[in-house]
Amino acid sequence: MPQMAPISWLFLFGIFSITLIMFNIMNYYSFLPKTPNIEKMNQSFKSTSLNWKW
């Protein structure tokens, strides 16, 4: 392995980099966050009592 030509190391680095970038892109776009329901949030804030008991 130490006698490999530098172009082979560059090729391996390129393949690794492309694989890493594609893996990150696929993970980023495959995650769908849940969007909060605004009506439910408003109702929960209205029904919550904000009286402080010191």
mmCIF file as Biopython writes it, N, C-alpha, C and O atoms, coordinates in Angstrom:
data_model
#
loop_
_atom_site.group_PDB
_atom_site.id
_atom_site.type_symbol
_atom_site.label_atom_id
_atom_site.label_alt_id
_atom_site.label_comp_id
_atom_site.label_asym_id
_atom_site.label_entity_id
_atom_site.label_seq_id
_atom_site.pdbx_PDB_ins_code
_atom_site.Cartn_x
_atom_site.Cartn_y
_atom_site.Cartn_z
_atom_site.occupancy
_atom_site.B_iso_or_equiv
_atom_site.auth_seq_id
_atom_site.auth_asym_id
_atom_site.pdbx_PDB_model_num
ATOM 1   N N  . MET A ? 1  ? 0.800   -1.213 0.000  1.0 0.0 1  A 1 
ATOM 2   C CA . MET A ? 1  ? 0.000   0.000  0.000  1.0 0.0 1  A 1 
ATOM 3   C C  . MET A ? 1  ? 0.842   1.276  0.000  1.0 0.0 1  A 1 
ATOM 4   O O  . MET A ? 1  ? 0.442   2.245  -0.646 1.0 0.0 1  A 1 
ATOM 5   N N  . PRO A ? 2  ? 1.979   1.330  0.685  1.0 0.0 2  A 1 
ATOM 6   C CA . PRO A ? 2  ? 2.717   2.595  0.699  1.0 0.0 2  A 1 
ATOM 7   C C  . PRO A ? 2  ? 3.263   3.006  -0.670 1.0 0.0 2  A 1 
ATOM 8   O O  . PRO A ? 2  ? 3.538   4.183  -0.900 1.0 0.0 2  A 1 
ATOM 9   N N  . GLN A ? 3  ? 3.420   2.031  -1.586 1.0 0.0 3  A 1 
ATOM 10  C CA . GLN A ? 3  ? 3.962   2.380  -2.899 1.0 0.0 3  A 1 
ATOM 11  C C  . GLN A ? 3  ? 2.880   2.781  -3.904 1.0 0.0 3  A 1 
ATOM 12  O O  . GLN A ? 3  ? 3.161   2.876  -5.099 1.0 0.0 3  A 1 
ATOM 13  N N  . MET A ? 4  ? 1.672   3.013  -3.452 1.0 0.0 4  A 1 
ATOM 14  C CA . MET A ? 4  ? 0.620   3.413  -4.390 1.0 0.0 4  A 1 
ATOM 15  C C  . MET A ? 4  ? 0.927   4.773  -4.983 1.0 0.0 4  A 1 
ATOM 16  O O  . MET A ? 4  ? 1.529   5.627  -4.332 1.0 0.0 4  A 1 
ATOM 17  N N  . ALA A ? 5  ? 0.513   4.967  -6.217 1.0 0.0 5  A 1 
ATOM 18  C CA . ALA A ? 5  ? 0.740   6.247  -6.885 1.0 0.0 5  A 1 
ATOM 19  C C  . ALA A ? 5  ? -0.139  7.315  -6.247 1.0 0.0 5  A 1 
ATOM 20  O O  . ALA A ? 5  ? -1.241  7.017  -5.786 1.0 0.0 5  A 1 
ATOM 21  N N  . PRO A ? 6  ? 0.347   8.575  -6.216 1.0 0.0 6  A 1 
ATOM 22  C CA . PRO A ? 6  ? -0.452  9.644  -5.612 1.0 0.0 6  A 1 
ATOM 23  C C  . PRO A ? 6  ? -1.810  9.832  -6.276 1.0 0.0 6  A 1 
ATOM 24  O O  . PRO A ? 6  ? -2.763  10.250 -5.618 1.0 0.0 6  A 1 
ATOM 25  N N  . ILE A ? 7  ? -1.913  9.530  -7.570 1.0 0.0 7  A 1 
ATOM 26  C CA . ILE A ? 7  ? -3.200  9.701  -8.244 1.0 0.0 7  A 1 
ATOM 27  C C  . ILE A ? 7  ? -4.232  8.729  -7.668 1.0 0.0 7  A 1 
ATOM 28  O O  . ILE A ? 7  ? -5.423  9.039  -7.625 1.0 0.0 7  A 1 
ATOM 29  N N  . SER A ? 8  ? -3.780  7.567  -7.231 1.0 0.0 8  A 1 
ATOM 30  C CA . SER A ? 8  ? -4.709  6.616  -6.620 1.0 0.0 8  A 1 
ATOM 31  C C  . SER A ? 8  ? -5.203  7.141  -5.277 1.0 0.0 8  A 1 
ATOM 32  O O  . SER A ? 8  ? -6.383  7.001  -4.954 1.0 0.0 8  A 1 
ATOM 33  N N  . TRP A ? 9  ? -4.308  7.748  -4.486 1.0 0.0 9  A 1 
ATOM 34  C CA . TRP A ? 9  ? -4.730  8.331  -3.213 1.0 0.0 9  A 1 
ATOM 35  C C  . TRP A ? 9  ? -5.721  9.466  -3.450 1.0 0.0 9  A 1 
ATOM 36  O O  . TRP A ? 9  ? -6.699  9.613  -2.717 1.0 0.0 9  A 1 
ATOM 37  N N  . LEU A ? 10 ? -5.461  10.258 -4.475 1.0 0.0 10 A 1 
ATOM 38  C CA . LEU A ? 10 ? -6.374  11.354 -4.801 1.0 0.0 10 A 1 
ATOM 39  C C  . LEU A ? 10 ? -7.733  10.808 -5.243 1.0 0.0 10 A 1 
ATOM 40  O O  . LEU A ? 10 ? -8.777  11.354 -4.886 1.0 0.0 10 A 1 
ATOM 41  N N  . PHE A ? 11 ? -7.708  9.735  -6.015 1.0 0.0 11 A 1 
ATOM 42  C CA . PHE A ? 11 ? -8.956  9.106  -6.458 1.0 0.0 11 A 1 
ATOM 43  C C  . PHE A ? 11 ? -9.727  8.560  -5.263 1.0 0.0 11 A 1 
ATOM 44  O O  . PHE A ? 11 ? -10.940 8.751  -5.173 1.0 0.0 11 A 1 
ATOM 45  N N  . LEU A ? 12 ? -9.041  7.883  -4.345 1.0 0.0 12 A 1 
ATOM 46  C CA . LEU A ? 12 ? -9.703  7.347  -3.157 1.0 0.0 12 A 1 
ATOM 47  C C  . LEU A ? 12 ? -10.265 8.468  -2.288 1.0 0.0 12 A 1 
ATOM 48  O O  . LEU A ? 12 ? -11.363 8.337  -1.746 1.0 0.0 12 A 1 
ATOM 49  N N  . PHE A ? 13 ? -9.531  9.560  -2.150 1.0 0.0 13 A 1 
ATOM 50  C CA . PHE A ? 13 ? -10.017 10.696 -1.378 1.0 0.0 13 A 1 
ATOM 51  C C  . PHE A ? 13 ? -11.270 11.289 -2.020 1.0 0.0 13 A 1 
ATOM 52  O O  . PHE A ? 13 ? -12.218 11.650 -1.322 1.0 0.0 13 A 1 
ATOM 53  N N  . GLY A ? 14 ? -11.271 11.390 -3.360 1.0 0.0 14 A 1 
ATOM 54  C CA . GLY A ? 14 ? -12.445 11.907 -4.067 1.0 0.0 14 A 1 
ATOM 55  C C  . GLY A ? 14 ? -13.660 11.020 -3.890 1.0 0.0 14 A 1 
ATOM 56  O O  . GLY A ? 14 ? -14.760 11.519 -3.653 1.0 0.0 14 A 1 
ATOM 57  N N  . ILE A ? 15 ? -13.478 9.717  -4.000 1.0 0.0 15 A 1 
ATOM 58  C CA . ILE A ? 15 ? -14.590 8.782  -3.826 1.0 0.0 15 A 1 
ATOM 59  C C  . ILE A ? 15 ? -15.127 8.860  -2.398 1.0 0.0 15 A 1 
ATOM 60  O O  . ILE A ? 15 ? -16.340 8.875  -2.186 1.0 0.0 15 A 1 
ATOM 61  N N  . PHE A ? 16 ? -14.212 8.910  -1.410 1.0 0.0 16 A 1 
ATOM 62  C CA . PHE A ? 16 ? -14.648 9.014  -0.018 1.0 0.0 16 A 1 
ATOM 63  C C  . PHE A ? 16 ? -15.408 10.321 0.215  1.0 0.0 16 A 1 
ATOM 64  O O  . PHE A ? 16 ? -16.441 10.325 0.885  1.0 0.0 16 A 1 
ATOM 65  N N  . SER A ? 17 ? -14.908 11.419 -0.328 1.0 0.0 17 A 1 
ATOM 66  C CA . SER A ? 17 ? -15.558 12.708 -0.132 1.0 0.0 17 A 1 
ATOM 67  C C  . SER A ? 17 ? -16.945 12.733 -0.767 1.0 0.0 17 A 1 
ATOM 68  O O  . SER A ? 17 ? -17.898 13.224 -0.162 1.0 0.0 17 A 1 
ATOM 69  N N  . ILE A ? 18 ? -17.058 12.210 -1.972 1.0 0.0 18 A 1 
ATOM 70  C CA . ILE A ? 18 ? -18.358 12.183 -2.653 1.0 0.0 18 A 1 
ATOM 71  C C  . ILE A ? 18 ? -19.338 11.302 -1.885 1.0 0.0 18 A 1 
ATOM 72  O O  . ILE A ? 18 ? -20.510 11.648 -1.737 1.0 0.0 18 A 1 
ATOM 73  N N  . THR A ? 19 ? -18.848 10.154 -1.395 1.0 0.0 19 A 1 
ATOM 74  C CA . THR A ? 19 ? -19.711 9.266  -0.615 1.0 0.0 19 A 1 
ATOM 75  C C  . THR A ? 19 ? -20.188 9.949  0.659  1.0 0.0 19 A 1 
ATOM 76  O O  . THR A ? 19 ? -21.364 9.862  1.012  1.0 0.0 19 A 1 
ATOM 77  N N  . LEU A ? 20 ? -19.280 10.627 1.346  1.0 0.0 20 A 1 
ATOM 78  C CA . LEU A ? 20 ? -19.638 11.316 2.580  1.0 0.0 20 A 1 
ATOM 79  C C  . LEU A ? 20 ? -20.660 12.427 2.319  1.0 0.0 20 A 1 
ATOM 80  O O  . LEU A ? 20 ? -21.630 12.568 3.064  1.0 0.0 20 A 1 
ATOM 81  N N  . ILE A ? 21 ? -20.446 13.202 1.277  1.0 0.0 21 A 1 
ATOM 82  C CA . ILE A ? 21 ? -21.367 14.293 0.946  1.0 0.0 21 A 1 
ATOM 83  C C  . ILE A ? 21 ? -22.747 13.739 0.574  1.0 0.0 21 A 1 
ATOM 84  O O  . ILE A ? 21 ? -23.769 14.268 1.012  1.0 0.0 21 A 1 
ATOM 85  N N  . MET A ? 22 ? -22.775 12.675 -0.234 1.0 0.0 22 A 1 
ATOM 86  C CA . MET A ? 22 ? -24.062 12.090 -0.627 1.0 0.0 22 A 1 
ATOM 87  C C  . MET A ? 22 ? -24.793 11.496 0.583  1.0 0.0 22 A 1 
ATOM 88  O O  . MET A ? 22 ? -26.013 11.615 0.686  1.0 0.0 22 A 1 
ATOM 89  N N  . PHE A ? 23 ? -24.057 10.863 1.490  1.0 0.0 23 A 1 
ATOM 90  C CA . PHE A ? 23 ? -24.666 10.308 2.696  1.0 0.0 23 A 1 
ATOM 91  C C  . PHE A ? 23 ? -25.282 11.420 3.538  1.0 0.0 23 A 1 
ATOM 92  O O  . PHE A ? 23 ? -26.396 11.271 4.042  1.0 0.0 23 A 1 
ATOM 93  N N  . ASN A ? 24 ? -24.567 12.537 3.695  1.0 0.0 24 A 1 
ATOM 94  C CA . ASN A ? 24 ? -25.087 13.652 4.482  1.0 0.0 24 A 1 
ATOM 95  C C  . ASN A ? 24 ? -26.302 14.296 3.825  1.0 0.0 24 A 1 
ATOM 96  O O  . ASN A ? 24 ? -27.256 14.662 4.512  1.0 0.0 24 A 1 
ATOM 97  N N  . ILE A ? 25 ? -26.276 14.434 2.523  1.0 0.0 25 A 1 
ATOM 98  C CA . ILE A ? 25 ? -27.414 15.016 1.806  1.0 0.0 25 A 1 
ATOM 99  C C  . ILE A ? 25 ? -28.646 14.121 1.945  1.0 0.0 25 A 1 
ATOM 100 O O  . ILE A ? 25 ? -29.751 14.609 2.179  1.0 0.0 25 A 1 
ATOM 101 N N  . MET A ? 26 ? -28.448 12.800 1.799  1.0 0.0 26 A 1 
ATOM 102 C CA . MET A ? 26 ? -29.583 11.886 1.921  1.0 0.0 26 A 1 
ATOM 103 C C  . MET A ? 26 ? -30.158 11.910 3.332  1.0 0.0 26 A 1 
ATOM 104 O O  . MET A ? 26 ? -31.377 11.863 3.496  1.0 0.0 26 A 1 
ATOM 105 N N  . ASN A ? 27 ? -29.319 11.982 4.342  1.0 0.0 27 A 1 
ATOM 106 C CA . ASN A ? 27 ? -29.819 12.044 5.715  1.0 0.0 27 A 1 
ATOM 107 C C  . ASN A ? 27 ? -30.531 13.368 5.983  1.0 0.0 27 A 1 
ATOM 108 O O  . ASN A ? 27 ? -31.540 13.395 6.688  1.0 0.0 27 A 1 
ATOM 109 N N  . TYR A ? 28 ? -30.020 14.458 5.432  1.0 0.0 28 A 1 
ATOM 110 C CA . TYR A ? 28 ? -30.619 15.762 5.669  1.0 0.0 28 A 1 
ATOM 111 C C  . TYR A ? 28 ? -32.020 15.840 5.059  1.0 0.0 28 A 1 
ATOM 112 O O  . TYR A ? 28 ? -32.947 16.333 5.702  1.0 0.0 28 A 1 
ATOM 113 N N  . TYR A ? 29 ? -32.177 15.363 3.843  1.0 0.0 29 A 1 
ATOM 114 C CA . TYR A ? 29 ? -33.463 15.499 3.165  1.0 0.0 29 A 1 
ATOM 115 C C  . TYR A ? 29 ? -34.437 14.371 3.494  1.0 0.0 29 A 1 
ATOM 116 O O  . TYR A ? 29 ? -35.615 14.478 3.153  1.0 0.0 29 A 1 
ATOM 117 N N  . SER A ? 30 ? -33.995 13.299 4.142  1.0 0.0 30 A 1 
ATOM 118 C CA . SER A ? 30 ? -34.924 12.225 4.485  1.0 0.0 30 A 1 
ATOM 119 C C  . SER A ? 30 ? -35.639 12.500 5.802  1.0 0.0 30 A 1 
ATOM 120 O O  . SER A ? 30 ? -36.619 11.821 6.109  1.0 0.0 30 A 1 
ATOM 121 N N  . PHE A ? 31 ? -35.187 13.465 6.586  1.0 0.0 31 A 1 
ATOM 122 C CA . PHE A ? 31 ? -35.804 13.779 7.866  1.0 0.0 31 A 1 
ATOM 123 C C  . PHE A ? 31 ? -36.876 14.830 7.660  1.0 0.0 31 A 1 
ATOM 124 O O  . PHE A ? 31 ? -36.595 15.921 7.164  1.0 0.0 31 A 1 
ATOM 125 N N  . LEU A ? 32 ? -38.122 14.502 8.045  1.0 0.0 32 A 1 
ATOM 126 C CA . LEU A ? 32 ? -39.233 15.441 7.930  1.0 0.0 32 A 1 
ATOM 127 C C  . LEU A ? 32 ? -39.676 15.844 9.332  1.0 0.0 32 A 1 
ATOM 128 O O  . LEU A ? 32 ? -40.309 15.049 10.026 1.0 0.0 32 A 1 
ATOM 129 N N  . PRO A ? 33 ? -39.360 17.056 9.759  1.0 0.0 33 A 1 
ATOM 130 C CA . PRO A ? 33 ? -39.777 17.468 11.100 1.0 0.0 33 A 1 
ATOM 131 C C  . PRO A ? 33 ? -41.291 17.678 11.154 1.0 0.0 33 A 1 
ATOM 132 O O  . PRO A ? 33 ? -41.921 18.054 10.166 1.0 0.0 33 A 1 
ATOM 133 N N  . LYS A ? 34 ? -41.849 17.428 12.323 1.0 0.0 34 A 1 
ATOM 134 C CA . LYS A ? 34 ? -43.289 17.637 12.499 1.0 0.0 34 A 1 
ATOM 135 C C  . LYS A ? 34 ? -43.559 19.128 12.652 1.0 0.0 34 A 1 
ATOM 136 O O  . LYS A ? 34 ? -42.939 19.807 13.471 1.0 0.0 34 A 1 
ATOM 137 N N  . THR A ? 35 ? -44.491 19.621 11.853 1.0 0.0 35 A 1 
ATOM 138 C CA . THR A ? 35 ? -44.846 21.031 11.961 1.0 0.0 35 A 1 
ATOM 139 C C  . THR A ? 35 ? -45.869 21.185 13.077 1.0 0.0 35 A 1 
ATOM 140 O O  . THR A ? 35 ? -46.864 20.459 13.099 1.0 0.0 35 A 1 
ATOM 141 N N  . PRO A ? 36 ? -45.649 22.106 13.996 1.0 0.0 36 A 1 
ATOM 142 C CA . PRO A ? 36 ? -46.610 22.267 15.093 1.0 0.0 36 A 1 
ATOM 143 C C  . PRO A ? 36 ? -47.925 22.841 14.587 1.0 0.0 36 A 1 
ATOM 144 O O  . PRO A ? 36 ? -47.948 23.696 13.701 1.0 0.0 36 A 1 
ATOM 145 N N  . ASN A ? 37 ? -49.004 22.364 15.157 1.0 0.0 37 A 1 
ATOM 146 C CA . ASN A ? 37 ? -50.339 22.840 14.797 1.0 0.0 37 A 1 
ATOM 147 C C  . ASN A ? 37 ? -50.586 24.137 15.570 1.0 0.0 37 A 1 
ATOM 148 O O  . ASN A ? 37 ? -50.629 24.128 16.800 1.0 0.0 37 A 1 
ATOM 149 N N  . ILE A ? 38 ? -50.748 25.240 14.858 1.0 0.0 38 A 1 
ATOM 150 C CA . ILE A ? 38 ? -50.877 26.553 15.490 1.0 0.0 38 A 1 
ATOM 151 C C  . ILE A ? 38 ? -52.159 26.641 16.323 1.0 0.0 38 A 1 
ATOM 152 O O  . ILE A ? 38 ? -52.157 27.243 17.396 1.0 0.0 38 A 1 
ATOM 153 N N  . GLU A ? 39 ? -53.249 26.046 15.836 1.0 0.0 39 A 1 
ATOM 154 C CA . GLU A ? 39 ? -54.511 26.110 16.578 1.0 0.0 39 A 1 
ATOM 155 C C  . GLU A ? 39 ? -54.392 25.393 17.915 1.0 0.0 39 A 1 
ATOM 156 O O  . GLU A ? 39 ? -54.878 25.894 18.929 1.0 0.0 39 A 1 
ATOM 157 N N  . LYS A ? 40 ? -53.755 24.236 17.932 1.0 0.0 40 A 1 
ATOM 158 C CA . LYS A ? 40 ? -53.584 23.504 19.187 1.0 0.0 40 A 1 
ATOM 159 C C  . LYS A ? 40 ? -52.700 24.279 20.150 1.0 0.0 40 A 1 
ATOM 160 O O  . LYS A ? 40 ? -52.947 24.296 21.355 1.0 0.0 40 A 1 
ATOM 161 N N  . MET A ? 41 ? -51.666 24.923 19.613 1.0 0.0 41 A 1 
ATOM 162 C CA . MET A ? 41 ? -50.776 25.693 20.476 1.0 0.0 41 A 1 
ATOM 163 C C  . MET A ? 41 ? -51.518 26.875 21.097 1.0 0.0 41 A 1 
ATOM 164 O O  . MET A ? 41 ? -51.344 27.167 22.280 1.0 0.0 41 A 1 
ATOM 165 N N  . ASN A ? 42 ? -52.341 27.551 20.302 1.0 0.0 42 A 1 
ATOM 166 C CA . ASN A ? 42 ? -53.102 28.687 20.818 1.0 0.0 42 A 1 
ATOM 167 C C  . ASN A ? 42 ? -54.087 28.243 21.893 1.0 0.0 42 A 1 
ATOM 168 O O  . ASN A ? 42 ? -54.254 28.935 22.898 1.0 0.0 42 A 1 
ATOM 169 N N  . GLN A ? 43 ? -54.741 27.100 21.698 1.0 0.0 43 A 1 
ATOM 170 C CA . GLN A ? 43 ? -55.690 26.604 22.690 1.0 0.0 43 A 1 
ATOM 171 C C  . GLN A ? 43 ? -54.983 26.236 23.987 1.0 0.0 43 A 1 
ATOM 172 O O  . GLN A ? 43 ? -55.495 26.497 25.075 1.0 0.0 43 A 1 
ATOM 173 N N  . SER A ? 44 ? -53.819 25.634 23.870 1.0 0.0 44 A 1 
ATOM 174 C CA . SER A ? 44 ? -53.117 25.224 25.085 1.0 0.0 44 A 1 
ATOM 175 C C  . SER A ? 44 ? -52.639 26.441 25.866 1.0 0.0 44 A 1 
ATOM 176 O O  . SER A ? 44 ? -52.604 26.405 27.096 1.0 0.0 44 A 1 
ATOM 177 N N  . PHE A ? 45 ? -52.274 27.508 25.184 1.0 0.0 45 A 1 
ATOM 178 C CA . PHE A ? 45 ? -51.853 28.717 25.885 1.0 0.0 45 A 1 
ATOM 179 C C  . PHE A ? 45 ? -53.048 29.415 26.547 1.0 0.0 45 A 1 
ATOM 180 O O  . PHE A ? 45 ? -52.914 29.981 27.632 1.0 0.0 45 A 1 
ATOM 181 N N  . LYS A ? 46 ? -54.195 29.374 25.904 1.0 0.0 46 A 1 
ATOM 182 C CA . LYS A ? 46 ? -55.375 30.017 26.474 1.0 0.0 46 A 1 
ATOM 183 C C  . LYS A ? 46 ? -55.870 29.272 27.716 1.0 0.0 46 A 1 
ATOM 184 O O  . LYS A ? 46 ? -56.306 29.900 28.681 1.0 0.0 46 A 1 
ATOM 185 N N  . SER A ? 47 ? -55.805 27.964 27.695 1.0 0.0 47 A 1 
ATOM 186 C CA . SER A ? 47 ? -56.338 27.189 28.803 1.0 0.0 47 A 1 
ATOM 187 C C  . SER A ? 47 ? -55.367 27.110 29.985 1.0 0.0 47 A 1 
ATOM 188 O O  . SER A ? 47 ? -55.755 26.697 31.078 1.0 0.0 47 A 1 
ATOM 189 N N  . THR A ? 48 ? -54.136 27.495 29.775 1.0 0.0 48 A 1 
ATOM 190 C CA . THR A ? 48 ? -53.154 27.413 30.861 1.0 0.0 48 A 1 
ATOM 191 C C  . THR A ? 48 ? -53.286 28.620 31.776 1.0 0.0 48 A 1 
ATOM 192 O O  . THR A ? 48 ? -53.343 29.763 31.320 1.0 0.0 48 A 1 
ATOM 193 N N  . SER A ? 49 ? -53.334 28.348 33.064 1.0 0.0 49 A 1 
ATOM 194 C CA . SER A ? 49 ? -53.418 29.431 34.039 1.0 0.0 49 A 1 
ATOM 195 C C  . SER A ? 49 ? -52.016 29.929 34.351 1.0 0.0 49 A 1 
ATOM 196 O O  . SER A ? 49 ? -51.110 29.136 34.607 1.0 0.0 49 A 1 
ATOM 197 N N  . LEU A ? 50 ? -51.844 31.229 34.328 1.0 0.0 50 A 1 
ATOM 198 C CA . LEU A ? 50 ? -50.522 31.813 34.590 1.0 0.0 50 A 1 
ATOM 199 C C  . LEU A ? 50 ? -50.476 32.512 35.930 1.0 0.0 50 A 1 
ATOM 200 O O  . LEU A ? 50 ? -49.713 33.463 36.098 1.0 0.0 50 A 1 
ATOM 201 N N  . ASN A ? 51 ? -51.282 32.060 36.902 1.0 0.0 51 A 1 
ATOM 202 C CA . ASN A ? 51 ? -51.248 32.656 38.229 1.0 0.0 51 A 1 
ATOM 203 C C  . ASN A ? 51 ? -50.049 32.130 38.995 1.0 0.0 51 A 1 
ATOM 204 O O  . ASN A ? 51 ? -49.870 30.921 39.142 1.0 0.0 51 A 1 
ATOM 205 N N  . TRP A ? 52 ? -49.243 33.040 39.474 1.0 0.0 52 A 1 
ATOM 206 C CA . TRP A ? 52 ? -48.060 32.643 40.244 1.0 0.0 52 A 1 
ATOM 207 C C  . TRP A ? 52 ? -48.451 32.486 41.707 1.0 0.0 52 A 1 
ATOM 208 O O  . TRP A ? 52 ? -49.165 33.324 42.257 1.0 0.0 52 A 1 
ATOM 209 N N  . LYS A ? 53 ? -47.991 31.432 42.323 1.0 0.0 53 A 1 
ATOM 210 C CA . LYS A ? 53 ? -48.263 31.200 43.741 1.0 0.0 53 A 1 
ATOM 211 C C  . LYS A ? 53 ? -46.919 31.294 44.480 1.0 0.0 53 A 1 
ATOM 212 O O  . LYS A ? 53 ? -46.157 30.328 44.529 1.0 0.0 53 A 1 
ATOM 213 N N  . TRP A ? 54 ? -46.652 32.441 45.035 1.0 0.0 54 A 1 
ATOM 214 C CA . TRP A ? 54 ? -45.350 32.645 45.672 1.0 0.0 54 A 1 
ATOM 215 C C  . TRP A ? 54 ? -45.382 32.134 47.084 1.0 0.0 54 A 1 
ATOM 216 O O  . TRP A ? 54 ? -44.378 32.213 47.792 1.0 0.0 54 A 1 
#
